[in-house]
Amino acid sequence: MKILVTGINGQLGKAIVNSGRKPYEVIGLEKKHFDLEKFESCKDLILNLKPDWIINTAAYTQVDQAEHQKEKAFKVNAFGVENIAKVLSSYGGKLIHISTDFVFGGDKSKSYLTQDICKPLGVYGASKLKGEELILKLPNAVIIRTSWLYGPVGNNFCLTMLKLHKKYSEEGKSLRVISDQVGCPTSTIDLAKVCWEFIEKLKNKDFESEVFHWSNSGVTSWYDFAISIGELGEKYNLIKKPAKVIPISSEEYKTEAKRPSFSILNCTKTKEKLNIEQTYWRSSLNEVLQNISHKDF
Ligand SMILES: NC(=O)c1ccc[n+]([C@@H]2O[C@H](COP(=O)([O-])OP(=O)(O)OC[C@H]3O[C@@H](n4cnc5c(N)ncnc54)[C@H](OP(=O)(O)O)[C@@H]3O)[C@@H](O)[C@H]2O)c1
Protein backbone atom coordinates (compact mmCIF):
# COMPACT_ATOMS: atom_id res chain seq x y z
CA MET A 1 0.00 0.00 0.00
CA LYS A 2 1.28 3.45 -0.97
CA ILE A 3 0.85 6.34 1.46
CA LEU A 4 1.66 9.92 0.62
CA VAL A 5 2.34 12.25 3.55
CA THR A 6 2.16 16.00 2.91
CA GLY A 7 3.80 18.82 4.90
CA ILE A 8 6.78 16.75 6.03
CA ASN A 9 8.74 19.80 7.17
CA GLY A 10 6.05 20.43 9.75
CA GLN A 11 6.04 18.90 13.23
CA LEU A 12 3.25 16.37 12.59
CA GLY A 13 4.43 15.50 9.08
CA LYS A 14 7.85 14.60 10.53
CA ALA A 15 6.31 12.46 13.29
CA ILE A 16 4.18 10.56 10.79
CA VAL A 17 7.06 9.85 8.43
CA ASN A 18 9.28 8.80 11.37
CA SER A 19 6.65 6.35 12.62
CA GLY A 20 5.82 4.89 9.19
CA ARG A 21 4.65 1.30 9.44
CA LYS A 22 5.98 -1.58 7.42
CA PRO A 23 5.12 -2.86 4.85
CA TYR A 24 3.58 0.43 3.74
CA GLU A 25 5.44 2.46 1.15
CA VAL A 26 5.57 5.96 2.66
CA ILE A 27 6.28 8.90 0.36
CA GLY A 28 6.84 12.18 2.18
CA LEU A 29 6.43 15.46 0.31
CA GLU A 30 7.37 18.94 1.38
CA LYS A 31 5.74 22.16 0.21
CA LYS A 32 8.18 22.82 -2.62
CA HIS A 33 7.16 19.50 -4.24
CA PHE A 34 3.51 19.49 -3.24
CA ASP A 35 2.07 22.97 -2.77
CA LEU A 36 -1.64 22.84 -1.92
CA GLU A 37 -2.07 26.22 -3.63
CA LYS A 38 -0.96 24.71 -6.96
CA PHE A 39 -4.06 22.72 -7.77
CA GLU A 40 -2.98 21.38 -11.17
CA SER A 41 0.46 20.22 -10.07
CA CYS A 42 -1.02 18.48 -6.97
CA LYS A 43 -3.54 16.78 -9.22
CA ASP A 44 -0.86 15.60 -11.68
CA LEU A 45 1.37 14.32 -8.90
CA ILE A 46 -1.44 12.38 -7.21
CA LEU A 47 -2.60 10.84 -10.50
CA ASN A 48 0.99 9.87 -11.32
CA LEU A 49 1.68 8.24 -7.95
CA LYS A 50 -1.89 7.00 -7.30
CA PRO A 51 -1.38 6.67 -3.53
CA ASP A 52 -3.88 4.48 -1.66
CA TRP A 53 -3.97 7.13 1.06
CA ILE A 54 -2.87 10.70 1.57
CA ILE A 55 -2.23 11.84 5.14
CA ASN A 56 -2.56 15.59 4.82
CA THR A 57 -0.70 17.42 7.58
CA ALA A 58 0.12 20.40 5.33
CA ALA A 59 -1.74 23.56 6.27
CA TYR A 60 -1.50 27.30 6.56
CA THR A 61 -0.98 27.33 10.35
CA GLN A 62 -0.07 30.94 11.15
CA VAL A 63 -3.12 31.72 13.23
CA ASP A 64 -2.50 35.45 13.72
CA GLN A 65 -1.12 36.18 10.25
CA ALA A 66 -4.20 34.50 8.76
CA GLU A 67 -6.25 37.51 9.93
CA HIS A 68 -4.45 39.51 7.20
CA GLN A 69 -4.17 36.69 4.65
CA LYS A 70 -7.69 35.38 4.46
CA GLU A 71 -7.55 34.50 0.78
CA LYS A 72 -4.35 32.51 1.16
CA ALA A 73 -5.56 30.71 4.30
CA PHE A 74 -8.74 29.60 2.49
CA LYS A 75 -6.84 28.68 -0.66
CA VAL A 76 -4.59 26.30 1.28
CA ASN A 77 -6.82 25.05 4.12
CA ALA A 78 -10.12 24.83 2.25
CA PHE A 79 -9.83 24.77 -1.56
CA GLY A 80 -6.37 23.15 -1.73
CA VAL A 81 -7.61 20.37 0.52
CA GLU A 82 -10.83 20.00 -1.47
CA ASN A 83 -8.70 19.65 -4.59
CA ILE A 84 -6.70 16.70 -3.26
CA ALA A 85 -9.84 15.04 -1.84
CA LYS A 86 -11.53 15.33 -5.25
CA VAL A 87 -8.56 13.84 -7.09
CA LEU A 88 -8.36 10.95 -4.60
CA SER A 89 -12.07 10.23 -4.94
CA SER A 90 -11.71 10.02 -8.75
CA TYR A 91 -9.93 6.66 -8.38
CA GLY A 92 -10.95 5.43 -4.90
CA GLY A 93 -8.01 6.86 -2.92
CA LYS A 94 -8.54 7.69 0.75
CA LEU A 95 -7.67 10.69 2.89
CA ILE A 96 -6.70 11.41 6.47
CA HIS A 97 -6.95 15.12 7.04
CA ILE A 98 -5.98 16.99 10.21
CA SER A 99 -8.20 19.75 11.52
CA THR A 100 -8.32 21.82 14.67
CA ASP A 101 -10.08 22.68 17.94
CA PHE A 102 -10.08 26.28 16.63
CA VAL A 103 -13.26 25.46 14.67
CA PHE A 104 -15.03 25.88 18.03
CA GLY A 105 -15.97 29.11 19.77
CA GLY A 106 -14.99 28.00 23.27
CA ASP A 107 -18.33 28.81 24.88
CA LYS A 108 -19.02 25.29 26.16
CA SER A 109 -18.11 23.97 29.58
CA LYS A 110 -18.19 20.26 28.70
CA SER A 111 -15.88 18.61 26.20
CA TYR A 112 -16.76 19.25 22.54
CA LEU A 113 -18.43 16.42 20.62
CA THR A 114 -17.72 16.02 16.91
CA GLN A 115 -21.28 17.07 16.06
CA ASP A 116 -21.28 20.22 18.22
CA ILE A 117 -21.89 23.51 16.47
CA CYS A 118 -18.72 25.14 15.14
CA LYS A 119 -18.15 28.85 15.65
CA PRO A 120 -14.57 29.72 14.70
CA LEU A 121 -13.29 32.94 16.25
CA GLY A 122 -10.74 33.73 13.53
CA VAL A 123 -9.81 33.27 9.88
CA TYR A 124 -7.57 30.23 10.48
CA GLY A 125 -10.38 28.32 12.24
CA ALA A 126 -12.90 29.39 9.58
CA SER A 127 -10.61 28.23 6.76
CA LYS A 128 -10.07 24.84 8.44
CA LEU A 129 -13.83 24.48 8.98
CA LYS A 130 -14.50 25.24 5.32
CA GLY A 131 -11.96 22.54 4.40
CA GLU A 132 -13.85 20.04 6.57
CA GLU A 133 -17.18 20.95 4.96
CA LEU A 134 -15.81 20.54 1.45
CA ILE A 135 -14.20 17.18 2.19
CA LEU A 136 -17.31 15.82 3.90
CA LYS A 137 -19.15 16.01 0.57
CA LEU A 138 -16.72 13.39 -0.80
CA PRO A 139 -16.26 9.75 0.28
CA ASN A 140 -13.39 8.01 2.10
CA ALA A 141 -12.03 10.85 4.23
CA VAL A 142 -11.21 10.77 7.94
CA ILE A 143 -11.00 14.24 9.45
CA ILE A 144 -9.16 14.31 12.78
CA ARG A 145 -9.53 17.46 14.85
CA THR A 146 -6.74 17.88 17.34
CA SER A 147 -5.66 20.53 19.86
CA TRP A 148 -2.50 22.21 21.18
CA LEU A 149 -0.18 20.10 19.03
CA TYR A 150 3.48 19.88 20.05
CA GLY A 151 6.37 17.48 19.68
CA PRO A 152 10.15 17.09 19.85
CA VAL A 153 10.75 19.19 16.69
CA GLY A 154 9.24 22.17 14.91
CA ASN A 155 7.50 25.35 15.97
CA ASN A 156 5.54 24.64 19.10
CA PHE A 157 4.74 25.88 22.60
CA CYS A 158 6.87 23.25 24.34
CA LEU A 159 10.11 24.12 22.53
CA THR A 160 9.40 27.85 22.85
CA MET A 161 8.84 27.49 26.59
CA LEU A 162 12.03 25.46 27.05
CA LYS A 163 13.97 28.24 25.31
CA LEU A 164 12.30 30.90 27.47
CA HIS A 165 12.73 28.96 30.73
CA LYS A 166 16.44 28.69 29.97
CA LYS A 167 16.86 32.37 29.03
CA TYR A 168 14.64 33.87 31.75
CA SER A 169 16.01 31.76 34.59
CA GLU A 170 19.54 32.79 33.59
CA GLU A 171 18.45 36.45 33.52
CA GLY A 172 16.39 36.14 36.73
CA LYS A 173 13.20 37.15 34.91
CA SER A 174 9.65 35.72 35.16
CA LEU A 175 7.65 34.23 32.34
CA ARG A 176 4.09 35.54 31.88
CA VAL A 177 1.73 32.91 30.48
CA ILE A 178 -2.03 32.92 29.83
CA SER A 179 -4.01 31.01 32.45
CA ASP A 180 -7.59 31.58 31.25
CA GLN A 181 -7.43 29.42 28.12
CA VAL A 182 -8.12 25.81 28.92
CA GLY A 183 -7.56 22.82 26.64
CA CYS A 184 -5.49 19.69 26.25
CA PRO A 185 -2.09 19.31 24.59
CA THR A 186 -1.58 16.59 21.99
CA SER A 187 1.79 15.03 21.32
CA THR A 188 2.67 14.55 17.64
CA ILE A 189 4.02 11.10 18.56
CA ASP A 190 0.57 10.05 19.84
CA LEU A 191 -1.37 11.65 16.99
CA ALA A 192 0.88 9.99 14.39
CA LYS A 193 0.03 6.59 15.93
CA VAL A 194 -3.69 7.36 15.65
CA CYS A 195 -3.31 8.20 11.94
CA TRP A 196 -1.70 4.81 11.34
CA GLU A 197 -4.42 3.09 13.39
CA PHE A 198 -7.11 4.64 11.16
CA ILE A 199 -5.36 3.35 8.05
CA GLU A 200 -5.08 -0.13 9.56
CA LYS A 201 -8.77 -0.12 10.48
CA LEU A 202 -10.13 1.27 7.20
CA LYS A 203 -7.70 0.03 4.57
CA ASN A 204 -9.94 -2.70 3.19
CA LYS A 205 -13.24 -0.86 2.93
CA ASP A 206 -14.94 2.17 1.52
CA PHE A 207 -16.55 4.48 4.07
CA GLU A 208 -18.51 7.68 4.48
CA SER A 209 -16.38 10.66 5.39
CA GLU A 210 -16.54 11.58 9.06
CA VAL A 211 -15.08 13.88 11.69
CA PHE A 212 -13.17 12.46 14.68
CA HIS A 213 -11.40 14.07 17.64
CA TRP A 214 -8.01 13.23 19.10
CA SER A 215 -5.97 14.81 21.89
CA ASN A 216 -4.18 13.60 24.98
CA SER A 217 -6.37 13.23 28.08
CA GLY A 218 -6.86 15.63 30.97
CA VAL A 219 -7.36 19.38 31.11
CA THR A 220 -4.82 22.14 31.52
CA SER A 221 -4.12 25.81 30.85
CA TRP A 222 -1.16 27.28 28.95
CA TYR A 223 0.10 28.48 32.37
CA ASP A 224 0.06 24.98 33.92
CA PHE A 225 1.50 23.52 30.72
CA ALA A 226 4.39 26.04 30.86
CA ILE A 227 5.12 25.11 34.50
CA SER A 228 5.14 21.39 33.70
CA ILE A 229 7.49 21.97 30.75
CA GLY A 230 9.89 23.78 33.11
CA GLU A 231 9.70 21.08 35.81
CA LEU A 232 10.20 18.19 33.41
CA GLY A 233 12.78 20.10 31.36
CA GLU A 234 14.85 20.34 34.55
CA LYS A 235 14.25 16.65 35.36
CA TYR A 236 15.61 15.61 31.94
CA ASN A 237 18.55 18.04 32.13
CA LEU A 238 17.36 20.14 29.20
CA ILE A 239 17.51 23.27 31.37
CA LYS A 240 19.40 24.00 34.61
CA LYS A 241 16.33 25.40 36.34
CA PRO A 242 12.89 26.64 35.33
CA ALA A 243 11.98 30.33 35.34
CA LYS A 244 9.21 31.55 37.61
CA VAL A 245 5.90 31.53 35.73
CA ILE A 246 3.25 34.20 36.37
CA PRO A 247 -0.36 33.65 35.29
CA ILE A 248 -1.90 36.37 33.12
CA SER A 249 -5.26 36.81 31.40
CA SER A 250 -5.90 36.76 27.63
CA GLU A 251 -6.74 40.47 28.03
CA GLU A 252 -3.16 41.09 29.10
CA TYR A 253 -1.72 39.19 26.11
CA LYS A 254 -3.50 40.49 23.04
CA THR A 255 -3.15 38.54 19.81
CA GLU A 256 -4.45 39.36 16.32
CA ALA A 257 -6.71 36.31 16.30
CA LYS A 258 -8.99 35.37 19.17
CA ARG A 259 -8.55 31.85 20.55
CA PRO A 260 -11.23 29.70 22.20
CA SER A 261 -11.02 29.95 26.01
CA PHE A 262 -12.16 26.32 26.28
CA SER A 263 -11.48 23.65 23.68
CA ILE A 264 -11.42 20.20 25.26
CA LEU A 265 -12.21 17.63 22.57
CA ASN A 266 -14.35 14.63 23.45
CA CYS A 267 -12.44 11.69 21.93
CA THR A 268 -14.85 8.87 22.87
CA LYS A 269 -15.89 8.22 19.26
CA THR A 270 -12.27 7.66 18.17
CA LYS A 271 -11.48 5.52 21.22
CA GLU A 272 -14.43 3.26 20.43
CA LYS A 273 -13.73 3.14 16.69
CA LEU A 274 -10.07 2.17 17.11
CA ASN A 275 -10.29 0.44 20.49
CA ILE A 276 -7.50 2.58 21.92
CA GLU A 277 -6.97 4.74 25.02
CA GLN A 278 -5.78 8.31 25.32
CA THR A 279 -2.54 9.03 27.18
CA TYR A 280 -2.60 11.59 30.00
CA TRP A 281 -1.02 14.81 28.72
CA ARG A 282 1.74 14.91 31.38
CA SER A 283 2.81 11.34 30.54
CA SER A 284 3.08 12.31 26.86
CA LEU A 285 5.01 15.44 27.83
CA ASN A 286 7.50 13.17 29.63
CA GLU A 287 7.91 11.12 26.46
CA VAL A 288 8.32 14.16 24.20
CA LEU A 289 10.92 15.76 26.49
CA GLN A 290 12.94 12.55 26.50
CA ASN A 291 13.10 12.88 22.70
CA ILE A 292 14.41 16.46 22.77
CA SER A 293 18.09 17.37 22.81
CA HIS A 294 19.75 20.72 23.54
CA LYS A 295 20.20 21.52 19.84
CA ASP A 296 16.41 21.33 19.28
CA PHE A 297 15.62 24.61 21.11
N1 LIG B 1 0.01 23.31 15.83
C1 LIG B 1 -1.13 23.17 16.52
O1 LIG B 1 -1.24 23.55 17.69
C2 LIG B 1 -2.33 22.55 15.85
C3 LIG B 1 -3.48 22.39 16.61
C4 LIG B 1 -4.58 21.79 16.02
C5 LIG B 1 -4.52 21.37 14.70
N2 LIG B 1 -3.39 21.55 13.98
C6 LIG B 1 -3.37 21.07 12.60
O2 LIG B 1 -2.46 19.98 12.55
C7 LIG B 1 -1.84 19.91 11.27
C8 LIG B 1 -0.34 19.84 11.44
O3 LIG B 1 0.09 21.02 12.09
P1 LIG B 1 1.60 21.28 12.45
O4 LIG B 1 1.63 21.90 13.79
O5 LIG B 1 2.43 20.07 12.16
O6 LIG B 1 1.92 22.41 11.39
P2 LIG B 1 3.33 23.04 10.98
O7 LIG B 1 4.41 22.51 11.85
O8 LIG B 1 3.11 24.49 10.86
O9 LIG B 1 3.54 22.41 9.53
C9 LIG B 1 2.69 22.71 8.47
C10 LIG B 1 3.42 22.35 7.21
O10 LIG B 1 2.56 22.69 6.10
C11 LIG B 1 3.37 23.26 5.12
N3 LIG B 1 2.60 24.13 4.25
C12 LIG B 1 2.20 25.42 4.45
N4 LIG B 1 1.55 25.88 3.37
C13 LIG B 1 1.54 24.87 2.47
C14 LIG B 1 1.06 24.74 1.16
N5 LIG B 1 0.45 25.75 0.51
N6 LIG B 1 1.24 23.57 0.51
C15 LIG B 1 1.87 22.53 1.11
N7 LIG B 1 2.39 22.61 2.35
C16 LIG B 1 2.21 23.76 3.02
C17 LIG B 1 4.45 24.02 5.84
O11 LIG B 1 5.55 24.16 4.98
P3 LIG B 1 6.61 25.36 5.17
O12 LIG B 1 7.19 25.13 6.52
O13 LIG B 1 7.56 25.15 4.06
O14 LIG B 1 5.80 26.62 5.08
C18 LIG B 1 4.73 23.10 7.01
O15 LIG B 1 5.76 22.19 6.71
C19 LIG B 1 -2.37 21.12 10.49
O16 LIG B 1 -3.44 20.71 9.70
C20 LIG B 1 -2.87 22.06 11.56
O17 LIG B 1 -3.91 22.87 11.07
C21 LIG B 1 -2.28 22.12 14.53
The ligand as a Gaussian input file, in Angstrom:
#p B3LYP/6-31G(d) Opt

LIG

0 1
 N        0.006000      23.313000      15.831000
 C       -1.128000      23.172000      16.521000
 O       -1.241000      23.550000      17.687000
 C       -2.328000      22.546000      15.851000
 C       -3.483000      22.387000      16.612000
 C       -4.584000      21.794000      16.018000
 C       -4.520000      21.366000      14.702000
 N       -3.391000      21.548000      13.982000
 C       -3.373000      21.069000      12.597000
 O       -2.465000      19.983000      12.549000
 C       -1.841000      19.907000      11.265000
 C       -0.345000      19.837000      11.436000
 O        0.088000      21.018000      12.091000
 P        1.602000      21.281000      12.445000
 O        1.630000      21.901000      13.794000
 O        2.425000      20.066000      12.158000
 O        1.923000      22.410000      11.389000
 P        3.334000      23.035000      10.976000
 O        4.411000      22.505000      11.845000
 O        3.110000      24.493000      10.859000
 O        3.538000      22.407000       9.533000
 C        2.687000      22.712000       8.475000
 C        3.420000      22.347000       7.211000
 O        2.558000      22.694000       6.103000
 C        3.370000      23.260000       5.117000
 N        2.596000      24.134000       4.249000
 C        2.199000      25.415000       4.451000
 N        1.551000      25.880000       3.369000
 C        1.539000      24.874000       2.466000
 C        1.056000      24.735000       1.161000
 N        0.453000      25.748000       0.509000
 N        1.235000      23.567000       0.513000
 C        1.871000      22.535000       1.111000
 N        2.387000      22.614000       2.348000
 C        2.213000      23.763000       3.021000
 C        4.454000      24.019000       5.840000
 O        5.546000      24.161000       4.975000
 P        6.609000      25.356000       5.167000
 O        7.189000      25.129000       6.515000
 O        7.555000      25.146000       4.057000
 O        5.796000      26.616000       5.083000
 C        4.731000      23.098000       7.014000
 O        5.763000      22.191000       6.707000
 C       -2.366000      21.116000      10.492000
 O       -3.437000      20.707000       9.703000
 C       -2.867000      22.058000      11.564000
 O       -3.907000      22.871000      11.074000
 C       -2.282000      22.120000      14.533000

